Amino acid sequence: MTNRDALLKLVASFPLIDNHAHNLLTADSILTCPLEVCFSEARGEALKDAVQTSALKQAIQHLARLYKCAPSWDEIKRVRDTVSYDELCKASFETIGIQSLLLDDGLYDLGNLLDIKKHVGLVEDVRRIVRVESIAESVLKNLIESVNKSHEAVISFAEFEEPLRNQLRSLAESEEVVAFKSIAAYRSGLNINCNLTNEEVAVALGNFLRVYTSSATEQGTLKLTDKVIIDHVVNVAIDIAFENGIPIQFHTGLGDNDLDLLYSNPLYLRPLIEKYKDTKIVLLHASYPYARQAAYLASVYSNVYVDIGLISSLISTSGQQSILRELLELSPTNRMLFSTDGHCHPESFYVSVVQSRDVIGKVLLESVDNKDFTVDEAIKIAKQIFFENSNALYKLNLTPKISSNVDYFAYGVSGEKKISILKSKGVKLVRLAYLDNSSQYRIRLIPIDRFQDYVAFNGVTSLRALTALPFYADKVPKGTGVNASGECIIKPDLSTLLQLPYYPEHAIVHGFFENKWTPVDPEYGKPYLTEDSKYFSLCPRNCLRKIVDAARNDFGISFLAGFESEFVLLKNTQDSVKPIPVDDTLYLLAASFRGNNSAAVIDKIVDSLSQLNIPIEQCHSESASGQFEVVTGPLTPLNTADNCVLTRNTIYDVASQFGLKATFVPKPFNNQAGTGAHLHISLHEINKPEKENDGHSSGLSPYERSFVAGVIHHIKAICAFTLPTAHSYTRTVDHCWAGSWVCWGVENRETPIRVCYRPKKGAKGETTFDINFEHKFVDATSNPYLVISAIIAAGLDGIKRKLELNTPPCLDDPASLTDEERKNLGIVERMPGSLRETLDALKNDTVLIDALGEPLVRCYVGVKESELNFCKDLSAEKQLEALLRIERLSIVAVENLRKHHKHNIKTYKSATRTLLRELTKEFFCLFTNFDEKFDIMAHFPLLIKIVNVLAYFLFLGSSVYSFLFFDDEDTQFSLEDRHPTYITPASYVYGIWGLIHLLLLGFIIYQFFPKADGVVTDGIHWHFLFIALLISLSQSLYESDYLIISWIVTLLVASQVSYVYYTIKNKYPSNSLAETVWIHFPFSLFHAWIVVLAVLGLFAAFTSKDDDDESPSFFIQLLVLIGLLFLEGTAVSYIEKFKGDIAGALVIDWVLIGVAIGQDDTFIRIAAIILAAITTLHIIKALVYDRYIKKVRNPTPFAA
């Protein structure tokens, strides 16, 4: 484990002392207090807009993970309503690592508070913070009740002073109380008078008494707002706090709308701090927006501490990071304290802790990168803030205990713990992924147990040649420097391990290629001389890591990077010559999100990327038909490249789930703009807090200008990596927003390098700019690791050689200028027009060869020359077709493996063989032009839906024939009359069967809506066809009097229906009324009804009812009773065991009532009535008691 990993692990796992929070509400109060109050200071009408704030949006992401639901506020509240209050508390607290809670129990205006002692069990240790204004109000109220309420009634100073001091002193001496707290900022402001006389206080008491007795007596409320009295109470509290060696906390900064923000500035406390220099004073809530003022006070007064709570649940992530940086600018770290300010609902504690760990980890890591602290110092700071400072200040004498339940996903991650958590979240397979030199995304699927036991820390062996395969075939070209001999190790980088939100049974992890030396290798047995020497020379991820490290170590430069991922959504999933886009709208048009399922696809893509922790800045339609763009936020280069790969993979997979094809090919349509992957890079000089400005007209620093000059100098060689296919050069033509001449521009989208100025507010409110460089000569057929490596290496060469931008920025489309105009601007060269040109340039660029490594460049050039040779006889259309086919094959491969996994994990080997055969067939088609062959997998979702339609009509026809069966004399019989038994219900019961048919017709129609794609193709799959075939066979056998065989087939039907029902119930929860009615409801009814049919079929097969014999034998009565008990038990189990399958229970209840009505035997009728009544009571309990009453009971399960 590296030092950085140790820091991240500690931030994620170290126990917490929450030095300021509030009591939870009792269970009967939670329904009266909206959850939104935990993430906003707004109240009343303003609270409705809390869901539009950054704070609540980030809370939604955390809570969605906690409740394992979709990240929407409505869904979170829906899931929350299905669990009891004690379960909410347990879920929120058990994974966040709070060891001790210090609770201010004065926040009682939002509902009834849970007793402090009842919080023990949620955490190990709980202490009390006394709100001094509440004590003063209690004293005043008691005094007022004891005096005459006439105008002559008075309260003397002594009558108030003595009980106030006695109560405060008694509380301060209590072992339970560890601090006082004042909310003077809310009442009269922090400009507290430290020199009040007793006479002034006495006058204020008299005035307060007169006002109170004339206005508030009827309400029985007392709120202390008199400034003189409050100031006096604070002075008394500080005296007693000092006497007893406890600190006093002050609310500072933001609060409810009744707070005067101006007078909550902690600088007003300066006279108080100076007078009571021996009393410890805690400034709560980072004093936001006065964080720097709080840090200043802590830096110059040894008795001042700064708390960082509240902001984690009320302010955006970027705001939290900014505030923490401001505090660290001045404040001594041994006087910074952690808190959540959690209150009312347990989720407030959960979100605050997860968010705080995230922010503190990122800021400390950033400080290490900026060399503000060493890693060891950062680790010490984290321990101080989280635990040690509070432990010493409040004299808690606790020993930190790291819980095994801490959620390491909060930020930093222990790889081993992360794997365990993924297993607990249902992950069964891990995709060990890498991107080869031809930008093919290749994965190995590893069972999670195997990954945990071995692969995570040892890796898997792989052919060295796997990094040298061209896009068109799995063969090693000549000239790459590698062959079929030798292996390397793919070692997972566990910091990249993530659960896939759109397929939660899979996780994904990227890896590094490491050397594997055997006795036949000269390097065998020799120690690695450097960290880099352990990595395989052809590893793209290590290439980028190495160049970024060199920039930091040799030049003191760090980089941020981000991609604009453009893609096109196609209706046709077949790789035809003419792709069909989902629309023909233009750039930014709102129409691109109307009238088709583009909006739903984009929603799912953005949501999935957010759950993968990929920062999304914006998403919009682009210029070409069906074209969209997702812009991901700036991160370190390696993280950016990883996220770029994940983004592309997510877009492919999500589009496929909606029956669409996403393509990243550079030029899918001849006469429209192409599809790029523009790369933004900004550079930062680590040891310079301010960017050097030497007055250059561009506003660029010397390093920035040299960086751009270096990229321009090497741009033709760089294009070998950024435009890596022959097809790529169909995009970089004149007037197509790609840049066709070698030059640079300021905010010019027709130059290959665009200097971008992003406005921001300066410290004094002025507008300043962040600068980054957009490289437009990049497309998504490239390998992002190699792209960023090449561009940074070229820029560093410019910095090393101090190259200068000797040409002015181009402010026009260079292609529209005359030769003379271009010459005057120093624009004399076109961008490369072919892959051959760029490969020749790369082979002669010794700087890039040395920076990236000669073996990697040699291999890369060999692969690309092989691809060029493959494409030389292909027309542009055939090249496009080849790229589309490769994209589709990668999607088919993953989809096939997913489907096989649903049946049996052991079938993966055969699935892989099948896929290899499929790949071979497709490549054969490519070479022999069998383009028009029908590929069943490309139309797989549509095929299933068509088959479902045919199956439904078979199902319907069979049922109609069975229920309208005619005998030889054309006398109509209903099915229940065909084989009557003593358990056959009245005929009206069979109306359920008709309702099921009607609902299934709705399902058949609804399956063609895009939102039903996943559940139909992956959940229900081919099972509906099997159900229809089997039910038809069962009914035919029943009509032919093959009753035993019919009953056996009915059991098979029941297994299929139950499988479908529980699959869609557990893996595809309903997100809309339509899904409930047309997918979940029909199969809920069906899986209960088929149980009824199985029971009726069993009795028909082995018993009979003689019409002349009205009295069944005792044995028959016993069998009927057993059958009825089975039905009743099944109905109850639907409710109690399977959590609320009320629809299925109602079906069986309906049947039991039908048996009571349809049978004449008294015993059977009574038994059926009793069991129907019991079933009905369970249904009522589930509908009323469990859903509404149980949730508002005051729970008592907080004991450990």
Secondary structure as the mmCIF struct_conf table of DSSP 4:
data_model
#
loop_
_struct_conf.conf_type_id
_struct_conf.id
_struct_conf.beg_label_comp_id
_struct_conf.beg_label_asym_id
_struct_conf.beg_label_seq_id
_struct_conf.end_label_comp_id
_struct_conf.end_label_asym_id
_struct_conf.end_label_seq_id
HELX_RH_AL_P HELX_RH_AL_P1 ASN A 3 SER A 13
BEND BEND1 PHE A 14 PHE A 14
STRN STRN1 LEU A 16 HIS A 22
HELX_LH_PP_P HELX_LH_PP_P1 ASN A 23 ASN A 23
STRN STRN2 LEU A 24 LEU A 25
HELX_LH_PP_P HELX_LH_PP_P2 THR A 26 THR A 26
HELX_RH_3T_P HELX_RH_3T_P1 ALA A 27 THR A 32
BEND BEND2 CYS A 33 CYS A 33
HELX_RH_3T_P HELX_RH_3T_P2 LEU A 35 PHE A 39
BEND BEND3 GLU A 41 GLU A 41
HELX_RH_3T_P HELX_RH_3T_P3 GLY A 44 GLN A 52
BEND BEND4 THR A 53 THR A 53
HELX_RH_AL_P HELX_RH_AL_P2 SER A 54 TYR A 67
TURN_TY1_P TURN_TY1_P1 LYS A 68 LYS A 68
BEND BEND5 CYS A 69 CYS A 69
BEND BEND6 PRO A 71 PRO A 71
HELX_RH_AL_P HELX_RH_AL_P3 TRP A 73 ARG A 80
TURN_TY1_P TURN_TY1_P2 ASP A 81 THR A 82
BEND BEND7 VAL A 83 VAL A 83
HELX_RH_AL_P HELX_RH_AL_P4 TYR A 85 PHE A 93
TURN_TY1_P TURN_TY1_P3 GLU A 94 ILE A 96
STRN STRN3 ILE A 98 ASP A 104
TURN_TY1_P TURN_TY1_P4 ASP A 105 GLY A 106
TURN_TY1_P TURN_TY1_P5 ASP A 109 LEU A 110
BEND BEND8 GLY A 111 GLY A 111
HELX_LH_PP_P HELX_LH_PP_P3 ASN A 112 ASN A 112
STRN STRN4 LEU A 113 LEU A 113
HELX_LH_PP_P HELX_LH_PP_P4 LEU A 114 ASP A 115
HELX_RH_3T_P HELX_RH_3T_P4 ILE A 116 HIS A 119
STRN STRN5 VAL A 120 VAL A 120
TURN_TY1_P TURN_TY1_P6 GLY A 121 LEU A 122
STRN STRN6 VAL A 123 VAL A 123
BEND BEND9 GLU A 124 GLU A 124
STRN STRN7 ASP A 125 ARG A 131
HELX_RH_AL_P HELX_RH_AL_P5 VAL A 132 SER A 146
BEND BEND10 VAL A 147 VAL A 147
BEND BEND11 SER A 150 SER A 150
TURN_TY1_P TURN_TY1_P7 HIS A 151 GLU A 152
HELX_RH_AL_P HELX_RH_AL_P6 PHE A 157 GLU A 173
BEND BEND12 SER A 174 SER A 174
TURN_TY1_P TURN_TY1_P8 GLU A 175 GLU A 176
STRN STRN8 VAL A 177 SER A 182
HELX_RH_AL_P HELX_RH_AL_P7 ALA A 184 ARG A 187
TURN_TY1_P TURN_TY1_P9 SER A 188 SER A 188
BEND BEND13 LEU A 190 LEU A 190
BEND BEND14 CYS A 194 CYS A 194
HELX_RH_AL_P HELX_RH_AL_P8 ASN A 198 SER A 215
TURN_TY1_P TURN_TY1_P10 ALA A 216 GLY A 220
HELX_RH_AL_P HELX_RH_AL_P9 LYS A 227 ASN A 244
TURN_TY1_P TURN_TY1_P11 GLY A 245 GLY A 245
STRN STRN9 ILE A 248 PHE A 250
BEND BEND15 GLY A 253 GLY A 253
BEND BEND16 ASP A 256 ASP A 256
TURN_TY1_P TURN_TY1_P12 ASN A 257 ASP A 258
BEND BEND17 LEU A 259 LEU A 259
HELX_RH_3T_P HELX_RH_3T_P5 LEU A 261 SER A 264
HELX_RH_3T_P HELX_RH_3T_P6 PRO A 266 LEU A 269
HELX_RH_AL_P HELX_RH_AL_P10 ARG A 270 LYS A 275
TURN_TY1_P TURN_TY1_P13 TYR A 276 ASP A 278
BEND BEND18 THR A 279 THR A 279
STRN STRN10 ILE A 281 LEU A 283
HELX_RH_3T_P HELX_RH_3T_P7 LEU A 284 SER A 287
TURN_TY1_P TURN_TY1_P14 TYR A 288 PRO A 289
HELX_RH_AL_P HELX_RH_AL_P11 ALA A 291 VAL A 300
TURN_TY1_P TURN_TY1_P15 SER A 302 ASN A 303
STRN STRN11 VAL A 304 ASP A 307
BEND BEND19 LEU A 310 LEU A 310
HELX_RH_AL_P HELX_RH_AL_P12 ILE A 311 LEU A 314
BEND BEND20 ILE A 315 ILE A 315
HELX_RH_AL_P HELX_RH_AL_P13 THR A 317 LEU A 330
BEND BEND21 SER A 331 SER A 331
HELX_RH_3T_P HELX_RH_3T_P8 THR A 333 ARG A 335
STRN STRN12 MET A 336 LEU A 337
STRN STRN13 CYS A 344 CYS A 344
BEND BEND22 HIS A 345 HIS A 345
HELX_RH_AL_P HELX_RH_AL_P14 PRO A 346 ASP A 369
TURN_TY1_P TURN_TY1_P16 ASN A 370 LYS A 371
BEND BEND23 ASP A 372 PHE A 373
HELX_RH_AL_P HELX_RH_AL_P15 VAL A 375 LYS A 383
HELX_RH_PI_P HELX_RH_PI_P1 GLN A 384 GLU A 388
HELX_RH_AL_P HELX_RH_AL_P16 ASN A 389 LEU A 393
TURN_TY1_P TURN_TY1_P17 TYR A 394 LYS A 395
TURN_TY1_P TURN_TY1_P18 SER A 404 ASN A 405
HELX_RH_3T_P HELX_RH_3T_P9 TYR A 408 ALA A 410
BEND BEND24 TYR A 411 GLY A 412
HELX_RH_AL_P HELX_RH_AL_P17 GLY A 415 SER A 424
TURN_TY1_P TURN_TY1_P19 LYS A 425 GLY A 426
STRN STRN14 LEU A 429 LEU A 435
TURN_TY1_P TURN_TY1_P20 ASN A 437 SER A 438
STRN STRN15 TYR A 441 PRO A 447
HELX_RH_AL_P HELX_RH_AL_P18 ILE A 448 ARG A 450
HELX_RH_PI_P HELX_RH_PI_P2 PHE A 451 VAL A 455
HELX_RH_AL_P HELX_RH_AL_P19 ALA A 456 ASN A 458
STRN STRN16 VAL A 460 LEU A 463
HELX_RH_3T_P HELX_RH_3T_P10 ARG A 464 ALA A 468
TURN_TY1_P TURN_TY1_P21 PHE A 471 TYR A 472
BEND BEND25 ASP A 474 ASP A 474
TURN_TY1_P TURN_TY1_P22 LYS A 478 GLY A 479
BEND BEND26 THR A 480 GLY A 481
BEND BEND27 ALA A 484 ALA A 484
STRN STRN17 GLU A 487 PRO A 492
HELX_RH_3T_P HELX_RH_3T_P11 LEU A 494 THR A 496
STRN STRN18 LEU A 498 GLN A 499
TURN_TY1_P TURN_TY1_P23 PRO A 501 TYR A 502
BEND BEND28 TYR A 503 TYR A 503
TURN_TY1_P TURN_TY1_P24 PRO A 504 GLU A 505
STRN STRN19 HIS A 506 ASN A 515
TURN_TY1_P TURN_TY1_P25 PRO A 519 VAL A 520
BEND BEND29 ASP A 521 ASP A 521
TURN_TY1_P TURN_TY1_P26 PRO A 522 GLY A 525
HELX_LH_PP_P HELX_LH_PP_P5 LYS A 526 TYR A 528
BEND BEND30 LEU A 529 GLU A 531
HELX_RH_3T_P HELX_RH_3T_P12 ASP A 532 LYS A 534
STRN STRN20 TYR A 535 TYR A 535
TURN_TY1_P TURN_TY1_P27 SER A 537 LEU A 538
HELX_RH_AL_P HELX_RH_AL_P20 PRO A 540 ALA A 550
HELX_RH_PI_P HELX_RH_PI_P3 ALA A 551 PHE A 555
STRN STRN21 ILE A 557 LEU A 570
BEND BEND31 LYS A 571 LYS A 571
BEND BEND32 GLN A 574 GLN A 574
BEND BEND33 VAL A 577 LYS A 578
STRN STRN22 PRO A 581 PRO A 581
BEND BEND34 VAL A 582 VAL A 582
TURN_TY1_P TURN_TY1_P28 TYR A 587 LEU A 588
HELX_RH_3T_P HELX_RH_3T_P13 ALA A 590 PHE A 593
BEND BEND35 ARG A 594 ASN A 597
HELX_RH_AL_P HELX_RH_AL_P21 SER A 598 GLN A 611
TURN_TY1_P TURN_TY1_P29 LEU A 612 ASN A 613
STRN STRN23 ILE A 616 SER A 621
BEND BEND36 SER A 623 ALA A 624
TURN_TY1_P TURN_TY1_P30 SER A 625 GLY A 626
STRN STRN24 GLN A 627 THR A 632
HELX_LH_PP_P HELX_LH_PP_P6 GLY A 633 PRO A 634
STRN STRN25 LEU A 635 LEU A 635
HELX_RH_AL_P HELX_RH_AL_P22 PRO A 637 GLN A 657
TURN_TY1_P TURN_TY1_P31 PHE A 658 GLY A 659
STRN STRN26 LYS A 661 THR A 663
BEND BEND37 PRO A 666 PRO A 666
BEND BEND38 PRO A 668 PHE A 669
TURN_TY1_P TURN_TY1_P32 ASN A 670 ASN A 671
BEND BEND39 GLN A 672 GLN A 672
STRN STRN27 LEU A 679 GLU A 685
TURN_TY1_P TURN_TY1_P33 ILE A 686 ASN A 687
BEND BEND40 PRO A 689 GLU A 690
TURN_TY1_P TURN_TY1_P34 SER A 697 SER A 698
HELX_RH_AL_P HELX_RH_AL_P23 PRO A 702 HIS A 713
TURN_TY1_P TURN_TY1_P35 HIS A 714 HIS A 714
HELX_RH_AL_P HELX_RH_AL_P24 ILE A 715 THR A 722
BEND BEND41 LEU A 723 LEU A 723
BEND BEND42 THR A 725 THR A 725
HELX_RH_3T_P HELX_RH_3T_P14 ALA A 726 THR A 730
TURN_TY1_P TURN_TY1_P36 ARG A 731 ARG A 731
BEND BEND43 THR A 732 THR A 732
TURN_TY1_P TURN_TY1_P37 ASP A 734 HIS A 735
BEND BEND44 CYS A 736 ALA A 738
STRN STRN28 TRP A 741 TRP A 741
BEND BEND45 VAL A 742 VAL A 742
STRN STRN29 TRP A 744 VAL A 746
BEND BEND46 GLU A 747 GLU A 747
TURN_TY1_P TURN_TY1_P38 ARG A 749 GLU A 750
BEND BEND47 THR A 751 PRO A 752
STRN STRN30 ILE A 753 LYS A 761
TURN_TY1_P TURN_TY1_P39 ALA A 763 LYS A 764
BEND BEND48 GLY A 765 GLY A 765
STRN STRN31 THR A 767 HIS A 775
BEND BEND49 PHE A 777 PHE A 777
TURN_TY1_P TURN_TY1_P40 ALA A 780 THR A 781
BEND BEND50 SER A 782 SER A 782
HELX_RH_AL_P HELX_RH_AL_P25 PRO A 784 LYS A 800
TURN_TY1_P TURN_TY1_P41 ARG A 801 LYS A 802
BEND BEND51 THR A 807 THR A 807
HELX_LH_PP_P HELX_LH_PP_P7 PRO A 808 CYS A 810
BEND BEND52 ASP A 812 ASP A 812
HELX_RH_3T_P HELX_RH_3T_P15 PRO A 814 SER A 816
BEND BEND53 LEU A 817 LEU A 817
HELX_RH_AL_P HELX_RH_AL_P26 ASP A 819 ASN A 824
TURN_TY1_P TURN_TY1_P42 LEU A 825 GLY A 826
STRN STRN32 ARG A 830 ARG A 830
HELX_LH_PP_P HELX_LH_PP_P8 MET A 831 PRO A 832
BEND BEND54 SER A 834 SER A 834
HELX_RH_AL_P HELX_RH_AL_P27 LEU A 835 LYS A 843
TURN_TY1_P TURN_TY1_P43 ASN A 844 ASN A 844
HELX_RH_AL_P HELX_RH_AL_P28 THR A 846 LEU A 852
HELX_RH_AL_P HELX_RH_AL_P29 GLU A 854 CYS A 871
TURN_TY1_P TURN_TY1_P44 LYS A 872 ASP A 873
BEND BEND55 LEU A 874 LEU A 874
HELX_RH_AL_P HELX_RH_AL_P30 ALA A 876 HIS A 903
HELX_RH_3T_P HELX_RH_3T_P16 ILE A 905 THR A 907
HELX_RH_AL_P HELX_RH_AL_P31 TYR A 908 THR A 928
TURN_TY1_P TURN_TY1_P45 ASN A 929 ASN A 929
TURN_TY1_P TURN_TY1_P46 ASP A 931 GLU A 932
TURN_TY1_P TURN_TY1_P47 ILE A 936 HIS A 939
HELX_RH_AL_P HELX_RH_AL_P32 PHE A 940 PHE A 963
TURN_TY1_P TURN_TY1_P48 LEU A 964 LEU A 964
STRN STRN33 PHE A 965 PHE A 966
TURN_TY1_P TURN_TY1_P49 ASP A 968 GLU A 969
STRN STRN34 GLN A 972 PHE A 973
HELX_RH_AL_P HELX_RH_AL_P33 LEU A 975 ARG A 978
BEND BEND56 HIS A 979 HIS A 979
TURN_TY1_P TURN_TY1_P50 TYR A 982 ILE A 983
HELX_LH_PP_P HELX_LH_PP_P9 THR A 984 ALA A 986
HELX_RH_3T_P HELX_RH_3T_P17 SER A 987 TYR A 990
HELX_RH_AL_P HELX_RH_AL_P34 GLY A 991 TYR A 1006
TURN_TY1_P TURN_TY1_P51 GLN A 1007 PHE A 1008
BEND BEND57 PHE A 1009 PHE A 1009
HELX_RH_3T_P HELX_RH_3T_P18 PRO A 1010 ALA A 1012
HELX_RH_AL_P HELX_RH_AL_P35 ASP A 1013 GLY A 1014
HELX_RH_PI_P HELX_RH_PI_P4 VAL A 1015 ILE A 1020
TURN_TY1_P TURN_TY1_P52 HIS A 1021 TRP A 1022
HELX_RH_AL_P HELX_RH_AL_P36 HIS A 1023 GLU A 1039
TURN_TY1_P TURN_TY1_P53 SER A 1040 ASP A 1041
HELX_RH_AL_P HELX_RH_AL_P37 LEU A 1043 LYS A 1067
BEND BEND58 TYR A 1068 TYR A 1068
BEND BEND59 SER A 1072 SER A 1072
HELX_RH_AL_P HELX_RH_AL_P38 LEU A 1073 GLU A 1075
HELX_RH_PI_P HELX_RH_PI_P5 THR A 1076 HIS A 1080
HELX_RH_AL_P HELX_RH_AL_P39 PHE A 1081 PHE A 1102
TURN_TY1_P TURN_TY1_P54 ASP A 1107 ASP A 1108
BEND BEND60 SER A 1111 SER A 1111
HELX_RH_AL_P HELX_RH_AL_P40 PHE A 1114 GLU A 1136
TURN_TY1_P TURN_TY1_P55 LYS A 1137 LYS A 1139
HELX_RH_AL_P HELX_RH_AL_P41 ILE A 1142 GLY A 1158
HELX_RH_AL_P HELX_RH_AL_P42 THR A 1162 ILE A 1180
HELX_RH_PI_P HELX_RH_PI_P6 LYS A 1181 ILE A 1189
HELX_RH_3T_P HELX_RH_3T_P19 LYS A 1190 VAL A 1192
BEND BEND61 ARG A 1193 ARG A 1193
TURN_TY1_P TURN_TY1_P56 PRO A 1197 PHE A 1198
#
